């Protein structure tokens, strides 16, 4: 599959060619060449860190246009629990559910309910897993990161679909049954805090085809939904039904709490997660039962496509959770979908190693030798002015034919200085008539 | 033996701030060369233990890695007091690390056993001038 879909893209017109994104990309997937950023598709994990840091908003996330709901006769919204933290003075989650219906959805199935199901499945699954710690499969950016950078840890990933996938599949089935309609006429639309989820709908893992039919970013629907929430007299005939624990998945640490795993570690922020994954790969944390790594600060509430500050959003979600009727976690409802395999991976996750510099080992060794040689000559300031994220990355780019040593401003300055000196010397000689 | 990649790292005694950097660099080298991930993991673990031992117990030394198509070799050579009783040091849980070092989470007595367990060939020579370690990891 050489046409891997990426949600994260570049708006070339807005890109000024600054170096903010290249310095923050956790997989060194961006270069600035010819004054514009370029994303190296094989390396990009769609975490959206570049979206966060780009001062010119030139890094964008493709999500579907809201008009896409018209493609289906029946439309179901799948709100991520992080959505609930976006609104000031929101009295209850029920209002979000009703607001979405007013926007044109026939039904709403909370992804937090999917999370309730997955929480119960994790409790069962964790007993079978041999490789410890078991790693959460919920954050698609982290799963992709493991595929490209930590292939040893693929077997640690819990082989359960994400709450979003489970929610979509269950929502379709239950709606079709309840209303006596065909599942083919039902469209499920995820309201996403991040580009990685959008990517995981187009390139799903653990399953061949996603049950989610499209995704809208939180920020795109924010205005529309906020307008609905302000309408007086929103009735709450059929409101929210997810448990406190399912909603808690929005925040870092929420998964382990929902699954009742005490020997667990929750880490948020992709740089922090990488450090811990290195430790897990080096077998330093084998006494840990569960690892929940989330790419965004604070967890999904810190997604790059959210509206509200993640810390504010987290606090709001906690306040809203206190009002939830369903105390959870009860696995009675979940059991049906655990037993029939709805929650399970249908296919294993594959490694996608991108770090090696040549298919042939001896050639790779020779290239690496050349890289180390060049790296020693570079100033080691990691300034990024050449368009590569670090001096070492630049040395790699030079050997792989994607940069020249004179792209380094310091090397160029040295060269200009030495040329100038030579010229002065030549001129001097000329005056003395030595030529 | 013409196609060999070599790199070496200076390890400073007591430099806990840099602990793990040499083994992280070795891991990165192996990834770039495209060494099998499981083998990369074994070499990384062994090199980390060796690196830490030099920081904790020696007066500093050098760790070198040599990669050929047949094997990966790790050489460690330090100056220092050496290991008084190698047989004891090879036992899991035996440690001479100070309580300060243990407070930092090191010195669990797994260093040498882990190196031996993860490598295909392991040899150690130690006297009162220092310690030399040789480890070999076969490619398949």
HADDOCK unambig.tbl for C-alpha pairs under 7 A between the chains (distance, minus, plus):
assign (segid A and resid 151 and name CA) (segid B and resid 37 and name CA) 6.59 0.50 0.50
assign (segid A and resid 152 and name CA) (segid B and resid 37 and name CA) 6.01 0.50 0.50
assign (segid A and resid 152 and name CA) (segid B and resid 38 and name CA) 6.36 0.50 0.50
assign (segid A and resid 281 and name CA) (segid B and resid 41 and name CA) 6.91 0.50 0.50
assign (segid A and resid 282 and name CA) (segid B and resid 41 and name CA) 6.23 0.50 0.50
assign (segid A and resid 282 and name CA) (segid B and resid 44 and name CA) 6.90 0.50 0.50
assign (segid A and resid 282 and name CA) (segid B and resid 45 and name CA) 5.71 0.50 0.50
assign (segid A and resid 355 and name CA) (segid B and resid 31 and name CA) 6.00 0.50 0.50
assign (segid A and resid 355 and name CA) (segid B and resid 32 and name CA) 5.34 0.50 0.50
assign (segid A and resid 356 and name CA) (segid B and resid 31 and name CA) 5.78 0.50 0.50
assign (segid A and resid 356 and name CA) (segid B and resid 32 and name CA) 3.91 0.50 0.50
assign (segid A and resid 356 and name CA) (segid B and resid 33 and name CA) 5.43 0.50 0.50
assign (segid A and resid 356 and name CA) (segid B and resid 34 and name CA) 4.77 0.50 0.50
assign (segid A and resid 357 and name CA) (segid B and resid 32 and name CA) 5.43 0.50 0.50
assign (segid A and resid 357 and name CA) (segid B and resid 33 and name CA) 6.37 0.50 0.50
assign (segid A and resid 361 and name CA) (segid B and resid 33 and name CA) 5.94 0.50 0.50
assign (segid A and resid 361 and name CA) (segid B and resid 34 and name CA) 6.62 0.50 0.50
assign (segid A and resid 362 and name CA) (segid B and resid 3 and name CA) 6.56 0.50 0.50
assign (segid A and resid 364 and name CA) (segid B and resid 33 and name CA) 5.12 0.50 0.50
assign (segid A and resid 365 and name CA) (segid B and resid 5 and name CA) 5.90 0.50 0.50
assign (segid A and resid 365 and name CA) (segid B and resid 33 and name CA) 5.88 0.50 0.50
assign (segid A and resid 369 and name CA) (segid B and resid 5 and name CA) 6.87 0.50 0.50
